């Protein structure tokens, strides 16, 4: 069974505390249970989260250098990238990343990625892809 059983609807977005459909590319392709989980994650982490990537159609995924079997291309989609980059106005940006990662693990996430620019990848596709893993991407190579 996949993590998300269906895609989000307008009514589902209206019921969330922390996220709005406008924050996601193709919000109608995002997984219902995943977005519910992400909303809970934001509550537990108690930090702002900026979604920089969500659902990607296969053409867009190739254009941005996404993995061949990227979780971002699933429908319903249970994957996001969260932009947490070093900023002069936020000297604690790494504490924010830590709060997100620890909350994600606490809430059952078993697939976490970290990009060279500081942003994070979270997905709940452990039933389809290797789980219990954290990876780091430097340039265009996962390590």
N, C-alpha and C positions, 0 to 999 in steps of 0.2 A: 504494500500500500504506500502511495506517495504521501508526503507530509501534508500537502494541500489538496483537498478533494474537489475544489471548484475555484473559479476566479471571482474577484471582487466585483460587487455591484455598487451603484451610486449610494444606495441605502447603507451598505456596509461601511463605505468611507465616512459617511455622516456620523456613524456611531463611534468613531475612533477618538481618542483623547489627544494624541500627539501628532498624527500624520494626516495629510490631506492628499487627495488624488493628484493634485497639480505637482506634487513633489516627485512623481514617478512618471517615467516614459511608458506610454501604453498602460495606464493604471488598470484597465479592464482585463489585462492579462496576468496581473499579480495574484498569487494564491491567497485565498481567504485566510486559512489557518496561519500561513506565514506572516501575513500583515498583522493579524491579531497578536502573534508572537512578537513581532517587531515593535508593536505599540507597547506591549508589556516590557520588552527589553529596555525601551527608552525610559519607562517609568522606574524600573529597577536601577538602571545606570545613573539616572538623574542628571544627564548631560544632554546638550543639544546634539542633534544628528542631522547632517546634511547628506541626502541621498544623491550621489553623483552618477550612479548607474543602477538600472533595475532591469526590466525585460529588454532584450535586444532581439530583433529578428535576425535570422542567420546571415543576411547580407551585411547588416550593420555590425554584427559580431565579428565577421571576418575583417571588415574595414578598420576596426579598432584593435585588431590583433588578439581577440578573445580566443580561448581554448577551443579546439575542435568540438569537444563535447561540453561546452560551457553550460553551467546551470542557469545562466542568464537567458538561454534560448528556450527553456522549458515553458510549456503552458499547461497548467498554471505555473507561474514563475515563483520560485522560493529562494531568490538570491538578490542581494544588493551589494553595492559598494558604498561605503560611507566616507566622505571626504574629511579627513582629520589630518591636516597638514600643518607644519610649523608656521606660525604667524606671529609677527611682532606684537600684535595686540592680545595674544593669548599665550603667555609664557608657559602655561600648564597644559599645552596641547597633548603631551604624552600622557598626562594623568587622565585626560578625557579618553584617549585610546584605551588605556588600562581599564577604566570604568566600563567601557563598552565590551571589551574582551572578557573581563571577569563576569559581567552580567550575562553575556551570551553563553558562557560555559555553564554558569549556574542554572540557566534556563534550558540547558540540553543541547546547545549547538556543538556539533562535533566536526565542523568544517569551517576553518577560519583562515583567511589569507591576509598578508600585509604587503603593501606595495612600497617601492622605494621612495615615493613622495609622501608617505605617511598614512595614506588612506587604507581602509580596511575592506575586506570582502567577508561577508557572512552568507552562508547558505544552509538550507535544511534539506539537502538531497542525499542524506546518508544512506537511504535505501537504494540509491542508484549508483552512487559514486563512492570511491574509497573514503572512509570516515576515520575519525580519531586522528585528524591531521591538521597541522597548521603549516602553511607555507609562506615563503617570502619571495617576492618578485623583485629582482634587481634588473633594471632595464627591461628587457623582454624575456628574461629567463627565470623560471620558477626554481627556487632552491629549497 
